[in-house]
Structures are given as structure tokens and as C-alpha cells.
Amino acid sequence: MAELNSAQPQLVDPENKPCINAQPQLQWYSPILMEAVDAVSKVLDDDNLLIEILLCVDLPTTLVCAALVCKRWLQHASDREFLCHFRKLHPPRLIGFYIQEGLMPTSPRFVLMLPAQHRERAAVVRRAKFSLESNDDSNLRTHIMDCRNGRVLTQRLDGTTRGLKVHVPLCPQIGMKNIPPLPIHEPHHDYHCGFSQILSNEGVNGLSYFHVSMASSYYGKSRVSVYMLKDGVWCMHTSVAANLPPPRMRINSVLVGSKIYMAAAMSDIIILDLKTSSFSVIQLPQGVDYGQEYGSSDTMLSRADDYSSVYLINAKGLQLRIWLHKGGTWLLVDTILMLDMFANLRMSGFSVEDYRSFLRLRQVGDNAEFVFLQMRQCIFYLDIKCRTLCEVHDITKYDGSSCHINPLMMIWPPTFPANKDNPARNAM
């Protein structure tokens, strides 16, 4: 018992003498503690200062935790104007990406991009994998059809059955949602299918899914059919036929606002306006094309927050050029020399000259903020804004073919708890 008592901390007085009575010493500290509490209260009771403090939070998940403190914090954190300011300071972060490799893609693998010291690292890896890995049945394959705002749309191929599901790996409490199979049309004998793709769009009511398919006839006419997922059912949105250039199957299409941008021919982009069901065609910037090889990925489109604009990223040799189409004209907004960036990596046994002709774009981020590149069996991530390049993945079964990459971004806007009138919970 004496040893136990000697291990307890001893209170001392200001003259560094043992304190016989602890109570007077606590009274001596009380004014200091009260002064500190008063200073904190003055800061946190000031709404303007509190908002500035909340803006220093760098992750939406941490912002949700801060909103749990009390009713007043929740009101500030969930305010629309505050969230707009928060997003400008802390845009949605890239968490990782899903990759499928080879001519016969395997089920996707998840690659984490969060730093090693991130406190949510382990949880993100566990949730993001969910049930994508292949099982023992070789007839089952999972393909990612769309990945946006933390939601992953997958298609499971089981013989002739194609099941669609939406996963929200960062919010496991939401669970998976089944979606009806995509509509199947028997094409007219004069038409042959060009491409079929699922596109997503963020609106005031959340994420919307569109299925767009384009078929061309042997007489130079094309038909575009667009379905929208509404109340759990694929509904025809529009179906338009016009004399259009033939589509390119391997080039990505993007949905920006109410307009779908689709690659066509060698130097054209077809624009379908969903509001007016009308087409227009624009040409690529001078000196830019889609590449001569089948399935080449020298040029990709990128969504813009400004619904009247679209970005185009072009890889030529070891140079990336970024264009913005706005107001009917193309503007060259950035040029990146990849030779210097690859040299800075100082990779052992790596010769840039050997791989000069094999640089390919594999995925681009919204607003042309980042790009995934493939060089032989290596996947690189380029942060365009920060001008940083890093190798993020080695393709395990390289057969000279392409791979498919889908970035997983942090969910925005964050989902806040319901505001309950609980005096005990809402008290400071």
C-alpha cells in the first residue's frame, strides 16, 4: 500500500514545497483555469471566429464529427454558404482508384492513395474493397460502370444475367442498392452499335444515372438513345437520329450539365443537348487527334464545373497539353513536359527514350485536376495543379493491352446528422 501511495502524483505549492492540504492548492489554480475557460468561451461563442475554425478542418468526415458537438456547430457546418466556401478551400480529395487489367479484365482491385499517417487509412481500405474481388467461379466478373462522388456502380456478369449495384463504400450504413438491368434494344438492320456507356450527373437531388448508346448506319446516319434512371426504372429520355460522324468506341464520353460530349471520327466531338434533343459538332483543337491506333488513348475529355465548358487533355510524345472549350473556341490553358518529370523520379533501370511512344492516358479527373498515365506496365499519377508525379501501381499481368481506372473521390457534400431538439445534446 505504501508503494501504491508513493506512485500517486504529489501536489506542490508555488515555493516547490510539499502540499499538506490539497484543497488550498486547487483554489490557487482555479483562477487560471477559469481564465482559460473564459478565453475559450469568448472564441467559440463568436460565430465569426467559430466559422474560421471550422474552415481549418481539411476533411468532410472531420467536419461531420465537429458538427456533432452541438446544435450551433451543426447549423454553421451545414450552412450552404459555408459549404461552398469550405469546398473551395478543401476540394474533394482523391482517396484511391479501382483498376482492371488486361484484354479480359479481371475483377477490379482497389489501390489506396491516402498517406500512410492518415487516421482513416485502414477503414478506407476495408470499406473500399467491399465485394469486388473475384471468387472461384470464373464465369462471374465484376465491372465498374461508373464511379463518382464516392458511389461505385458495378455490373456483375453471370452468364447472360447482368446485375447492377450501387455501392457507397465510405458510408457502409447506406448499404448496396440494386438497379434494374440496362435496357436492351434490337437495332435496326441498317444500324450497327457504336458504343454504350453509363454517365452520371450531380444535381440538387443527388446523383443521377444516364445510359447512352450510339449506333451508326451504313448510310452515314447515327441514332443516339439516352435512358435515365428514375425511381428505380430506366426511362427513355431522348432518342434522336441525325447525320453525324461515326462514334469512336474507346474514347471516353462526359456529361457536363445537360450536355453529353462524345468523341467521333478523327477530329470531331458530338454534343447532344438533353434539354433540346439537338446535336452540334465541334472540331478538336488544331494539331490534336484521337490517335491512329485502335483503342488509342492519346486524348480524353474532362468535366468542368462550369457547365458551358469542357476540358480536353492530349498526350503527344512526352508532352501533355490541356485545352478548355468555352464560348465556341479552344483555349490552351496548360502544357506539361513529362520528360523532366520522369527524369526527376530517378527510377532504376528506367529509360524514358525506350518508352517514349508508349505513354497513354488512362483516366482524367474533373476540371483536369489530375491524370493517370500508363507507360508499359507502370501506372503513374500526375497532380496537374501541384506538378507532382508518382508511380502508384505495377500491372501484374502485362499483355500489352490497356487497363481501366476509376478514381474514388471523397463524398461531397457531407451527410450531417438530423437536427434533434435535445437540450442535453445541444448544450455547449
BAMARLO-621868 format. One record per residue: x, y, z of N, C-alpha, C in turn; residue in one letter. Coordinates in steps of 0.2 Angstrom, whole numbers, plus 2048, in hexadecimal, padded with zeros to 3 digits. Layout:
N
XYZXYZXYZA ...
This chain:
428
8047FA800800800800804806800M 80A80680480E80C80481180D7FDA 8138087F98168097F381180B7EEE 80A8097EF80580C7EB8048137ECL 8048157F280381C7F48098217F1N 80F81E7F18158227EF8158237E8S 81181F7E481081F7DD80C8257DBA 8078277DF80282C7DD8068337DCQ 8038377D880683E7D78068427DDP 80B8467DF80B84B7E58098527E2Q 8058557E680385C7E58088607E9L 80B8657E681086A7E980E8717E8V 8118757ED80F87C7ED8138807E9D 8128867E881688A7E481E88B7E6P 81F88A7EC82688A7EF8298837EEE 82687E7EB8298787E98298747F0N 8258757F58248717FB81E86C7FAK 81F8667FE8198627FE813865800P 80E8637FE807866800804862805C 80386480A7FF8608107F885F80EI 7F586580C7EE86580B7ED866803N 7E98628007E98637F97E38687F7A 7DF8697FB7D986E7F97DC8757F8Q 7E08787FC7E287F7FB7E687F7F4P 7EA87A7F37ED87A7EC7E987A7E6Q 7E38767E77DE8767E17DB87D7E1L 7DA8817E67D78877E67DC88C7E3Q 7E388B7E47E888F7E17E888E7D9W 7E68887D77E68877CF7DF8897CCY 7DA88A7D07D488B7CD7D38927C9S 7D68977CC7D689D7C77D989D7C1P 7DE8997C07E28987BA7DD8937B5I 7DA88E7B87D688A7B47D088E7B2L 7CD8927B67C78967B47C989B7AFM 7CF89E7AF7D18A27AA7D289F7A3E 7D48997A47D589579D7CE89379AA 7CA89179F7C388F79C7C0895799V 7C089B79D7BD8A179A7C08A3794D 7C78A27937CA8A478C7C78A0787A 7C68997887C48947837BD896781V 7B98987877B28997867B189F781S 7B58A47827B58AA77E7B68A9777K 7BA8A47757BC8A276E7B689E76CV 7B489976F7AF89476C7A889876CL 7A789C7717A08A07717A08A576BD 7A58A77687A58AB7627A48A775CD 79F8A875979D8A47537A28A574DD 7A48AB74C7A98AD7477B08A9748N 7B28A974F7B88A57507B789E750L 7B189B7527B08947517B089274AL 7AD8967467AD89473F7B489473CI 7B889873E7BF89873B7C389273EE 7C18907447C48897477C1883743I 7BB8837417B887D73E7BB87D737L 7BD8837347C088372D7C788072DL 7CA87F7337D187D7337D0875733C 7CA8727347CA86B7337CB86972CV 7CF86472B7D18627247CD85D721D 7C98597257C58537227BE854723L 7B985271F7B28527207B084E726P 7B48487267B284372C7B3847733T 7B984A7337BA84E7397B585373BT 7B38577357AE85C7367A8859739L 7A68537377A085073A7A184E741V 7A784C7437A884B74A7A885174EC 7AA85774B7AA85D74F7A286074FA 79E85E74A79786074B79385C750A 79685775379385375879485675FL 79885C75F79985F766793862769V 78F86676578986976778586B762C 77F86E76377A87075E77D87675AK 78087B75E78388075A78987F755R 78D87A75779287875378F87474DW 78A87074E78786D748784872743L 78187774677E87C74278388073DQ 78988174078E88573C791880737H 79387A73979687573579287372FA 78B87373078787172B784876727S 78687D72878388272478688271DD 78288471878388371178988870FR 78988E71278E893710795890713E 79588E71979B88B71C79E885718F 79988171679C87B71279F87D70CL 79C88270979F8847027A6887703C 7A788B7097AD88D70B7B288870DH 7B08837107B487D7137B687970DF 7B28787087B48747027B98786FER 7B987E6FD7BE8826FA7C58816FDK 7C58817047CB8807087CD879708L 7C98747087CA86D7097C6869704H 7C88696FD7C48666F87C585E6FAP 7C085A6F77BF8536F97C68506F7P 7C884C6FC7CF8496FB7CF8426F8R 7D48406F47D483A6F17D68356F6L 7D28306F77D482B6FD7D88256FAI 7D68236F47D981D6F17D681C6EAG 7D88166E77D58156E07D480D6E0F 7CF80B6DB7CE8046DA7D18036D3Y 7D47FD6D27D87FC6CC7D67F56C9I 7D57F46C37D37EE6C07D87ED6BAQ 7DC7E86B97E17E76B57E07E16AFE 7E37E26AA7E37DD6A57DD7DD69FG 7DE7D969A7D97D96957D37D6698L 7D37D169C7CD7CE6A07CE7D16A7M 7CB7D76A87CC7DA6AF7CA7D56B5P 7CE7D56BA7CC7D16C07C87D66C4T 7C57D36C97C27D86CE7C67DD6D1S 7C37E36D27C87E96D47CB7E86DAP 7D17EB6DB7D57EB6E17D57F36E3R 7D57F46EA7D57FA6EC7DC7FC6EFF 7DF8026ED7E58046EE7E480B6F2V 7E780B6F87E68116FD7EB8166FBL 7E981D6FC7ED8226FA7EE827701M 7EA8257067EB82970C7F282870FL 7F582D7127FC82D7157FC82871BP 80282571C80281F721800822728A 80182872A7FF82B7317F782C731Q 7F482C72C7ED82E72C7E9829731H 7E582C7367E282873B7DC824738R 7D98257337D48217307D681C72BE 7DD81B72A7E08177257DD810725R 7DE80D72B7DB80672B7D480572AA 7D080972C7C980972B7C780A724A 7CA80E7217C981071A7CB80A715V 7D08067177D28007137CD7FB714V 7CB7FA71A7C67F571B7BF7F6718R 7BD7FC7187B77FE7157B77FE70ER 7BC80170B7BD8027047BD7FB700A 7C07F67037C07F06FF7B97ED6FFK 7B57EE7037AE7EA7047AE7E3701F 7AB7E26FC7AB7DB6F97AD7DB6F2S 7B27DF6F07B47DF6E97B87D96E7L 7BC7D66EB7C17D16E97BD7CB6E6E 7C17C86E27BE7C26DE7BD7BD6E3S 7B87B86E27B87B26E67BA7AC6E1N 7B97A66E47BB7A06E07B879F6DAD 7B27A26D97AE7A16D37B17A56CDD 7B47A26C87B77A66C37B27A96BES 7AB7A76BF7A67AA6BB7A47B16BDN 7A67B26C47A37B86C77A97BE6C6L 7A77C36C37AB7C96C37A87CF6C5R 7AC7D46C87A97DA6CA7AC7E06C7T 7A87E46C47AB7EA6C07A87F06C3H 7AC7F56C47AA7FC6C67A88006C0I 7A18026C179E8066BB79F80D6BCM 79F80F6C37A08166C47A28176CCD 7A681C6CD7A881D6D47A98256D5C 7A48276D97A482F6DA7A18306E0R 7A48356E47A28386EA7A18326EFN 7A682E6EF7A68296F47A18236F3G 79E8236ED79981E6EC79C81A6E6R 79C8136E779F80F6E279980A6DFV 79880B6D87938076D47968016D1L 7947FB6D37987F56D07937F16CDT 7957ED6C87917E86C47947E26C5Q 7917DD6C77937D66C87907D26C3R 7957CF6BF7937CA6BA7937C36BCL 78D7C06BC78C7B96BD7897B66B8D 78D7B36B378A7B06AD7867B66A9G 7807B56A877C7BA6A47797C06A9T 7797BF6AF7767C36B477B7C96B6T 7797CF6B677D7D56B777A7D96BDR 77D7D86C377A7DB6C877E7E26CAG 77A7E76CB77D7EE6CD77C7EF6D4L 7817F26D77817F46DE7847FA6DFK 7827FE6E47858046E67888036EDV 78F8046EE7928036F479480A6F7H 79480C6FD79681270079B80F706V 7A180E7037A680B7087A880F70EP 7A881670D7AA81A7137A481B718L 79E81971679881971B79581271BC 79880D71E79580771E78E806721P 78C80B72578580B72878080C722Q 78280E71C77D80F71777B809714I 78080471377F7FE71077F7FE709G 77F7F870577F7F86FE7777F96FCM 7777FB6F67707FC6F37707F96ECK 76C7F56EB76B7F16E47687F66DFN 76A7F56D97677F96D37657F46CEI 75F7F66CB75D7F16C57627F16C0P 7627EB6BC7677EA6B67667F06B1P 76B7F16AE76B7F76A87667F56A3L 7637F96A075E7F869B7627F5695P 75F7F06917627ED68C75D7EE686I 7607F168075C7F267A75F7EE675H 75A7EB67175C7E866B75D7ED665E 7637EE6637657F465E7627F2658P 7607F865475E7F764D7637F4649H 7617F06447667ED64076B7F263CH 7697F863C76D7FD63877280063DD 7727FE64477680164977B7FC64CY 7817FE64E7857FA6527877FE658H 7887FB65D7897FE664790801664C 79080866679780B66679A80B66DG 79680D67279880C67979280D67EF 79380A68478E80B68979280C690S 78F81169379381469978E81669FQ 7908156A578C8186AA78F81F6ADI 78B8246AD78E82B6AF78A82D6B5L 78D8306BA78A8336C078B83A6C0S 78683D6C47858456C47838466CBN 78684B6CE78584E6D57808546D4E 77A8536D87768596D877385A6DFG 76E85E6DF76B8606E676885A6E9V 7668556E576384F6E87688496E9N 76E84B6E97738456E97768436E3G 77883D6E277B83A6DC7768376D8L 7768396D17728366CD7768326C8S 77382C6C57768286C07738286BAY 7778286B47758286AE7788236AAF 77481F6A677781A6A177781D69AH 77C81E69777C82069077F81B68BV 77C81A68677F81668177E81967AS 78381867578381B66F78481666AM 78081666578181165F781815659A 78581265478681564D783811648S 78181464377E81063D784810637S 78380C63278780C62D786811628Y 78181662978081B625781822628Y 78682262D78882863078482B636G 77E82763877A82A63D77B826643K 77A82A64977C827650775829654S 77482465976F82565D772824665R 77082966977282967076C828674V 76C82367876782267D769823684S 76682768876882868F762826694V 76482269975F82069E7618236A5Y 75D8256A975E8286AF75B8236B5M 75F8226BA75C81E6BF7588226C4L 7528216C474D8256C87498206CCK 7498216D374581D6D77468166D6D 74C8146D574E80D6D574D80A6CEG 74B80E6C974980B6C274D80F6BDV 74F80C6B875280F6B274D8126AEW 74C8186AD74781C6A974B81F6A3C 74781F69D74A82269774A829698M 75082C697750834698750837691H 75483468C754837686757832681T 75483267B75782E67575783266FS 75D83466C75D838667762835661V 76083665B76483465576683A651A 76C83A64F76E83F64B77483D647A 77684164277C84063E782842642N 78683D64578B83F64A79183A648L 79783C64A79D83864979C83264DP 79F82D64B79F82664F7A3827655P 7A082465B7A38256617AA821662P 7AE8226677B481E6687B281B66FR 7B381466F7B18106747B581167AM 7BC81267A7C081267F7C2819683R 7BF81E6807C08246837BB826688I 7BD82968D7B882A6937B3830691N 7AD82F6937A88346927A6837699S 7A483E6997A38416A079C84569FV 7998456A57938496A679484F6AAL 7938556A779585B6AA78E85F6AAV 78B8606B07858636B177F85F6ADG 77C8616A877885E6A477A85C69DS 78185C69C78485B696789855696K 78885069178C84A69179184C68BI 79884B68D79D84C6887A0845686Y 79F84367F7A183D67D7A683E677M 7AC8396787B183A6737AE83666CA 7B08396677AE8366607B383865BA 7B38336567B88346507BF835653A 7C383864F7CA83A6517CB840655M 7C78456547C884C6567C284F658S 7BD84C65A7B684F65B7B484D662D 7B08516657AC84F66C7A585166AI 7A184C66C79984D66B79784F672I 79285467278F857678788856677I 78585267C77E85167C77B855682L 77785A68177385E68676D85A688D 76D85868E767854691761858691L 76285E69275C86369375886468DK 75C86568775986668175986067CT 75C85B67E75D85567A760856673S 76585B67376885D66D76F85B66DS 77285B66777A85A66777D860664F 78486066678886466378F861663S 79386365E79A86065D79F86565EV 7A58646627AA8686627B1864660I 7B686765E7BC86465C7C1865661Q 7C58606627CB8606677CF866665L 7D386866A7D886E6697DD86C663P 7DF8716607E486F65A7EA86C65DQ 7EC8666597F186265B7F085D65FG 7EA85C6617E88576667E3852663V 7E484B6647E08466617DF840667D 7DB83B6657DA83666A7DF830669Y 7E48316657E982C6647E782765FG 7EC82465B7EB8206567E9819658Q 7EC81665E7EB8106607E480E662E 7E28086617DB8066647DB80666BY 7D780966F7D78096767DC80E679G 7DF8126757E48176777E181C67CS 7E581D6817E38226867E8828687S 7E882C6817EC8326817E8838683D 7E28376837DE83D6847D883B688T 7D683F68E7D083E6927CD844694M 7C78446957C38496977C284969FL 7C184F6A27C08506A97BA8556AAS 7B68536AF7B18586B17B385E6B4R 7AF8646B37B186A6B77AB86C6BBA 7AD86F6C17A78726C57A38776C1D 7A687B6BD7A287F6B979F87B6B3D 79887B6B47958776AF7958796A8Y 79887E6A679988169F79F87F69DS 7A387B6A07AA87A69E7AC87269FS 7B187069B7B486969C7BB86A69BV 7BF86569E7C686569E7C885F699Y 7CE8606967D085B6927D885A693L 7DA8546957E18536967E484E691I 7E985068E7EC84D6887F484B68AN 7F58456897FC84368A800842683A 80584568280984467C81084467DK 81383E67C81A83C67E81A83C686G 81E84168881F84169081C848692L 81784B68E81585169080D851691Q 80B85469680385469780185C696L 7FC85C6927F98636917F1862693R 7EF8686977E986869A7E586E696I 7DF86C6937DB8716907D5872694W 7D28786937CB87A6967C787D690L 7C187968F7BC87C68A7B788068DH 7B788668C7B288B68F7B189168AK 7AA8926897A88976857A989667EG 7A988F67C7AA88D6757B188D672G 7B688E6777BD88E6757C188A67AT 7C78876777CC88367B7D188867EW 7D38876847D888B6877DD88668AL 7E38876897E988368C7EA886692L 7E98826987E988569E7F08826A2V 7F387C6A07F887A6A37FC87569ED 80387569F80787069C80C86D6A1T 80D8676A18118646A681685F6A2I 81C8606A382285C6A08238566A5L 8218506A382284B6A78298486A8M 82D84A6A38348476A38388496A9L 83784F6AB83A8526B283784E6B8D 83184D6B882D84A6BD8308436BEM 83083F6B98328386B983A8386BBF 83E83D6B984583D6BB84583E6C2A 8418426C58418446CC84083D6D1N 83C8396CE83B8336D284182E6D3L 84682F6CE84C82B6CF84B8246D0R 8478216CC84581A6CD84B8156CAM 84D8116CE85280C6CC8508086C6S 8558086C18548046BB84E8066B7G 84C80D6B88478106B484A8146AFF 8488136A884B8176A384581A6A0S 8448216A083E82469D83E824696V 84482469384482368B84181D689E 84281768D84081168B83881168BD 83581568F82E81469082A81B68DY 82E81E68982B825687824824683R 82481F67F81E81E67B81881A67FS 81981868581481468881081868EF 81181F68E80E823693806823691L 8028216967FB8216957F782469AR 7F28286997ED82A69E7E88246A0L 7E78236A67E381E6A97DD8216ACR 7DD8276AF7D882A6B37D98316B4Q 7D48366B47D583D6B67D083F6BBV 7D28436BF7CE8466C57C984C6C2G 7C484D6C67C08536C47C48596C4D 7C385E6C07C68646BF7CD8636BEN 7CF85E6BB7D685C6B97DB85D6BEA 7D985B6C57DD85C6CA7E28576CBE 7E18516C87E684B6C97E58476C3F 7EA8426C27EA83E6BC7EE8376BEV 7EB8326BC7EF82B6BD7F282A6B6F 7F88286B67FC8266B07FE81F6B0L 7FF81C6AB8028156AA8088156A6Q 80E8136A88148126A481680B6A5M 8158066A08167FF6A18127FC6A6R 8157F96AB8117F66B18117FB6B7Q 8138016B68128066BC80D80B6BBC 80980C6C18048116C18068176C5I 80681D6C38088236C68028276C7F 80382B6CD7FE8306CF8018376CEY 7FE83B6CA8018426CA7FC8476CCL 7FE84B6D27FA8506D47FB8566D0D 7F78586CC7F885E6C77F98646CBI 7F58656D07F586C6D47FC86C6D8K 7FE8676DB8048676DF80A8656DBC 8098636D580F8616D181385C6D4R 8108576D78138516DA81184B6D6T 8168466D58168406D281883A6D6L 8148356D781682F6DA8148296D7C 8188236D881581D6D681181A6DBE 80B8176D98068156DE80480E6DDV 80680B6D88048046D78088006D1H 80A7FA6D280D7F66CD8087F16CBD 8077F16C48027EC6C28057E56C2I 8027E06C58057DA6C78057D56C1T 7FF7D66BC7FF7D16B77FF7D66B0K 8057D86AF8057DD6A98057D96A2Y 8007DA69E8007D76988007DC692D 8027E26938027E768E7FB7EA68DG 7F67E86917F07EB6907EF7F1695S 7E97F46947E77FA6997E57F76A0S 7E47FC6A47E17FA6AA7DB8006ACC 7D77FE6B07D18036B27D28056B9H 7D280C6BA7D380F6C07CD8136C2I 7CA8136C87C58176CA7C781A6D1N 7C88206D17CA8246D87C48246DDP 7C68236E37C18236E97C282A6ECL 7BD82E6EC7BE8356EF7BA8356F6M 7BC83A6FA7B883B7007B183D6FFM 7AD83B7037A683D7027A4845703I 7A18486FF79F84F7007988506FDW 79385470179585770779485170DP 79785371279784E71878F84D71AP 78E84771D787846720788847727T 78484C72A78484E73177E84A734F 77F84A73B77984673F77384B73FP 76E84774076784B741768850747A 76585674676585B74C75F859750N 76185675675C85475B75C859761K 75685B76375586076875685C76FD 75C85B77175E85877776285D77BN 75F86078076386578476A863787P 76A85C78977085A78B776859786A 77485778077885677B77A85D778R 77686277777786877477B86D779N 77B86C77F77E870784786871782A 789877783790877782794874788M 
